Amino acid sequence: MWELAAESNYSSDISALVDKTMRYNNLRSTYIEPGQVIYIPVRS
């Protein structure tokens, strides 16, 4: 997940994006499996 967050260009605070994504998807770990669908929050 960290690599996806770093590539997203969302903001300079990658940690905040990872945290927000984990909460948005009810994840307990940053580990994601191939084929797993997750939603990445976007700025409005």
Secondary structure, 3 states (H helix, E strand, C coil): CHHHHHHCCCCCCHHHHHHHHHHHCCCCCCCCCCCCCCCCCCCC
